[in-house]
Amino acid sequence: MLNRFVLTAVLGLSLTSLSTACRDDGGDDGNGAADSGPGPVFDAAPGASTSIYDVQNDDTPVGSSVSLRNVIVTGIDTFGGRTGSVYVQEEAGGPFSGVLVFVPAATSSSLSVGDIVNVDGGVKDEFALNSDTSGRTLTEVAPADGGTISITKVGDGTVPAPEVVSAFDLAADDAEAEKWEGVLITLEGVRALGDAFGVSTSDDTLKEMNITGPYRVGGSLTDLTGVEGDCYASITGINDYFFNYKVLPRQASDIVLDASGDSCLPPEDTAELCMDDLDNDQNGFTDCADFSCQEAVPACTIDTTVVEAQNGTIEENTRIRLTDVVVTAVSQDNRKFWIQDAGGAAALNGLYVFRPGSGDALPASIVVGRTVTVVGNLDEFNGTLTELTNVEIEDDTGAVVTPTILDGIAIADLASDAQYEGVLVSIAAATVAAGNTPACAEAFSAFTLVNGATPLQANEDIACHTVTAGQCYGTFTGVMHYDFFDATDDGVDNPPGIVVLPTDGGLTLGGGACP
């Protein structure tokens, strides 16, 4: 329900089982390139010589034969789980002067940075995975179908001096970032916005880091060890694209730490800086949307209600305080919970309070019905699930009351209307489509309810139940939530959308007749 700008460093999201520049193949997703580059334009015939400027030019079609002459090796991928690819650049440098040559390690093993080489047997390719729906691609030289690329050293050269560019400018404009794709660049005076984090479940060496701009640093060519707040006098590397534009340092010496911090913009943490409508520290957040402002300026925290948090009138990432709200449910792992305003059950009167599974368990005082005061950032996870993050429990000493339940709601209404997200509801007359084998807190369990022709997935995040196929429940009480997967194994297709999380004791056999 909120417009969303996601900074991955804040949310801690990652790409699973993906690499930055190395992958299984160099297939074309048909999205095309970004801005045109300089140089003459032609579709090279096999064996003809082209320049990198030609390869980077949009008017050179994908699949054109590529033979490069007297280009300089600026980087070789020898790090991590997949290796081999080579970055080459025209000696004259400038925009559109560099490109990735996608080859196996056996082809690049005899090369060194600074070698002058010829490249034969390649074709122009625009690479992106099908799951990247941005329309952006990485221009590269890849083998022709059934062919191989040869890279021949023809002399010793000097790597062109890196182009000094602005991380802020690259982050602000895809066209600016794209024209330096494959080129050796230097970013000066940038600060780590978070710790370096892993982005692969299959390769522990593959990390990324978010920096001032906000821009990304990729760790596919060397290890990243950055810590939130570190100031870097400079970071040098090759500009690349894989889901995001990023710079790839080639070795540890490409990352120059400034222990004094003088090279970097100061934090945005004073009333003056936090009220000027500018992103002064260039971390992607302006004024009270910036965590540092929220910590330093009390006026950046807004007192509001659950309903107002859900109705879309409060800007995402705003720090909000919810006073005397009631806990409606607690997750099985005792880390997350759901809340409602004390005024009564209604649409929009429910909110998910997210706390990471790696965090501490909730205090013993956080039980269903407890009246609490919480402060956190209003977030719209994946553009869909409204939640409170980075939460502080300011007061957990309020009275324990009975949460109010929105009664008699039909599954068809719930499944199609996000205003019930986070709300404690009672569904009338629902039938279990297929049984389940609950694993409680040790593993995820889910099943499908039907009310007429409309299915609704039930996830066991809050409590664990054993249900039987065909069983009719007169009432089915739970918290509405949003899920991105069909986690059931019952033959019913549950597309991403609203799900119900049944509460402990929320299944009642009597009281209604199922359709």
Residue, then its C-alpha position, 0 to 999 in steps of 0.5 A: m500500500l506504500n510507494r517503495f524505495v528499497l535500499t538493500a543494505v537496510l533491509g539485508l536482502s541478498l541475491t541467492s546462488l548468483s554471482t556478479a560477473c561470472r556465471d554458467d553462460g552468456g545468453d542474451d535475454g533480448n533486452g538490448a543495451a543502454d546508451s550508444g557509445p562513440g566510434p564508427v558503427f558497423d556489423a563486423a564480418p567474421g575475422a574483421s577488427t572492431s573497437i570496443y567502442d563499436v561493441q558498446n554502441d547500441d547500433t551494433p547488433v547483438g550477435s555481430s562478430v567481434s575481433l579486437r586488436n591491441v586492447i589492454v587487459t585491465g582485470i582477470d577473474t581469478f577469485g571465488g567459485r567461478t573464474g576466467s573472464v577478462y576485462v579489456q579496454e581501449e588504450a585511449g580510455g573514456p566512456f564506452s572504452g571497456v568490455l567483459v570478455f566471457v571466457p573460461a579460466a583455461t583461456s585467461s590463465s596465461l594472461s596478466v593485467g597490462d598485457i596487450v592482446n587481440v581477441d578473436g572468435g567472439v560475438k557481441d552479447e547483451f547478458a541478463l538473467n530472465s529474473d532481471t526484469s529491469g531491462r538493463t543488460l551487460t554488454e560483453v564479448a561471448p563465444a559464438d554458438g559452438g565456437t571458442i574465443s581466443i585471446t592472444k598476447v601481442g605485447d606489454g602495455t600500461v593499464p589506462a589510468p582509471e577514470v575518476v567518476s562520482a558514485f552519486d552521479l552513477a547511482a542517479d542515472d542508469a545512462e551515466a553508469e552504463k557508459w562506464e560499464g567495463v571501464l576501470i574507474t575510481l570512486e573517491g570519498v565514499r563511505a560504507l553504508g553497511d557491512a559487506f554481506g554475502v550474496s550467494t548460498s553456493d559461494d561464500t566468497l561472493k559479497e557486496m557492499n553498499i556505499t555512498g551514492p548510494y552505489r554498490v561494490g561487488g566482490s567477484l574479483t577480490d574479497l570485501t571486508g568493509v564495515e558500516g561507517d568505514c570511509y574510503a579515500s578511494i575505491t578503484g575497480i571495473n564498473d559492471y552490471f548484474f542486477n545492479y550497477k557496481v564497481l569491482p575492485r581487482q585486489a585489496s590495494d584497490i580499496v584505500l581506507d581513510a581512517s580519519g574520515d576526512s575524505c567522506l561526507p559527514p553523517e546527516d545527523t543534525a537538525e539543520l541537515c535533517m530539515d533541509d530537503l537534501d540527501n546530504d550524506q548521499n546514502g539514498f535517504t533524505d532528512c527524516a527518512d535517514f536513519s541517522c536523522q531518526e536517531a539524532v532528531p526527536a522530531c523525525t519520529i511521528d506519533t501515529t496509529v496502526v490504521e494510519a500506518q496501513n492506509g498509505t498516508i505515511e511515507e515509507n521508512t518514516r520512523i513512527r511511534l505506536t502507543d498503547v497498541v495491543v499484541t494480537a499474535v506472536s510467532q512460533d520463534n518468539r521473535k515477531f508479533w502482530i499488533q492492532d489499535a485498541g479501538g476495535a477490529a476493522a480493516l487496516n487495523g493490523l500490522y506485522v512487527f518484523r524482528p530478524g530471526s538472528g535477533d534476541a527472543l522477545p521479552a517474556s512480557i510480550v504475550v497476546g493481549r499485552t498493551v505496548t508502545v513500539v517505535g520502528n520504521l514503516d516498511e513495505f517489504n518487496g513492495t507488498l507487505t507493510e511492516l514495522t522494522n528496526v523496532e524498539i519496544e519502548d513500553d511493555t508494561g501495559a495491561v493485558v486485554t482481549p484483542t478484538i477479532l473481525d468476524g464473519i469475513a469471507i475468504a473471497d474478500l480476504a484474498s482480494d483485498a490488502q486492507y485486511e493484511g495484518v488484521l486478526v480475523s475470523i473466517a466463517a465456514a472454511t474447509v481444509a482442501a488437504g491434510n498436513t503433517p505439521a512440523c511446528a517450529e522445526a520446519f514450515s507447515a502450510f495447508t489450503l482452506v476453501n470457502g466456496a471456490t476461493p482458496l486461501q493458504a494457511n501458514e503455520d507461523i504462529a501456531c501448529h495444527t494438525v488438519t484433515a482433508g475435508q474437515c469443515y471449521g465453523t470458524f477459523t481465526g488467524v492473522m492475515h499476512y502476505d506470502f510470496f510462495d505456495a508452500t503447500d503440497d496439497g494440489v491447490d495452486n495458491p498464487p502470491g498474495i494474502v494468506v492466513l496465519p491461524t492462531d493457537g486455538g483458532l480452529t473451531l469445529g462447530g458453529g457453521a456449515c461449509p459450502 
